[in-house]
Amino acid sequence: MIIFDLNLMFLPMRNFRHLFILFCLIPLLYDCSNKLDVNEKWQDITVVYGLLNQNKDTSFVKITKAFLGEGNALAFAKIPDSSTYPDKLDVKLEEYYEVSMGTPVLKNTYTFDTLTIANKQPGDSIFYYPYQLVYFTKNKLKKDNSDTTFFYKLNIAEKKTGKIITAKTPLVNPMTVSKPQKGNTVTILPNHSISLEFYTSKNGRRYQLLIRLHYSEYSSVDTVSKTVDWIVFNNLLSNSLSGGEQKPDPNVTFFGNGLYSAMKSQIPVNPNVTRHANYVDYLFTVAGDDLNTYMNVTAPSNTIIQERPTYSNITNGIGLFSTIMTTRIDSLRVSQVMRDSLKTNQFTKDLNF
């Protein structure tokens, strides 16, 4: 492409020699194509997404391929063959451990099989539904301890081409929650801080807490069990991956207003029903370091610069292979003080608790 500068029109006479040279070069520049062919050459790009969770007895990995073609890419996304490999891939998960930072030792190898899930809903993504192909293995992953460090290596092989795709991640260790503990009675009130104390996990970087209130709804017809979710925080970070840091910071408090606001927005006013608060769950989720980086990179931009950098920890492919950990402190009794507050405070007084 040739860009003409209007300021050339006002050059002094001594610079006309440079203009003459420029115009002599124009015929050569016409030999360059001024069209961009986005479909010029297709490449086999493997797309991998998987999160390991040692609390689960089954691990899933989604493996697809990038696609290219003339026309609307959204239309291609609705065709399974566009992003699904025609032949089954050879997928294995290798479990390694190392003692005192020694040479890693291969402990176990888990082989993945394929599974077609039939409950993908329209609107979950732009890709085809309701069926989707995933790879899975039913094996309980090892918990870490102070003497041994486990990590997992994903190996994917295309049998026809011999292409090998790999990725590696450690596991997030279990976390310790001091407040609340199982069997406690909880009191969550507007303008009052919630009782919360926990310690970070080894290999855990980002922390989320979701508080779930379970309640019953009574009508003249039946009784229905329902829930309300309040995300207290979802971006609390550890300073290191060693674990053992006390969180939250003693100078940081979280107030119960969020739960009452969530109830007001999620529960409709209905004079024909009465409601009863049953119990509360504290659901902690911890993200590994790579997952936290991926979330930061792909988060919506709040500046005028909308283009985001790409992030991938997949070798010979793109995507993400990382780890999460879930910890539940569930079935905590609701105190009478909290029940009284649900009846009288400005957020929930019309909800008939």
ZILINVEN-V624107 format. One record per backbone hydrogen bond with DSSP energy under -1.0 kcal/mol. NH is the residue of the N-H (numbers start at 1). CO is the residue of the C=O. Records with the same first field share a line. If there is no record, write none. Layout:
NH: CO ; CO
//
This chain:
8: 5
9: 6
10: 7
11: 8
15: 12
16: 13
19: 15
20: 16
21: 17
22: 18
23: 19
24: 20
25: 21
29: 25
30: 26
31: 28
32: 29
40: 37
45: 43
47: 64
48: 318
49: 62
50: 320
52: 322
56: 53
59: 137
61: 135
62: 49
64: 47
65: 83
66: 45
76: 72
77: 73
79: 76
82: 79
83: 80
84: 80
90: 157
92: 155
93: 110
94: 153
95: 108
96: 151
97: 105
98: 149
105: 97
107: 95
108: 95
110: 93
112: 91
113: 136
115: 134
117: 132
120: 130
124: 121
128: 77
132: 117
134: 115
135: 61
136: 113
137: 59
139: 137
145: 148
149: 98
151: 96
152: 169
153: 94
154: 167
155: 92
156: 165
157: 90
158: 163
162: 158
165: 156
166: 315
167: 154
169: 152
173: 202
178: 197
179: 197
184: 181
186: 333
192: 189
194: 254
197: 179
198: 247
199: 176
200: 245
203: 241
204: 201
205: 287
206: 287
207: 236
208: 285
209: 233
210: 283
211: 230
212: 281
213: 228
214: 279
215: 226
216: 276
217: 224
218: 274
219: 222
224: 217
226: 215
228: 213
230: 211
232: 209
233: 209
236: 207
238: 205
244: 200
247: 198
252: 249
256: 192
258: 255
260: 256
261: 257
262: 258
263: 259
264: 260
265: 261
266: 262
267: 263
273: 270
274: 218
275: 352
276: 216
278: 214
279: 214
280: 332
281: 212
282: 329
283: 210
284: 327
285: 208
286: 325
287: 206
288: 323
292: 288
293: 289
294: 290
295: 291
296: 292
297: 293
298: 294
313: 319
315: 166
318: 46
320: 48
322: 50
324: 52
325: 286
327: 284
329: 282
332: 280
333: 184
335: 186
339: 335
340: 336
341: 337
342: 338
343: 339
344: 340
345: 341
349: 345
351: 348
//
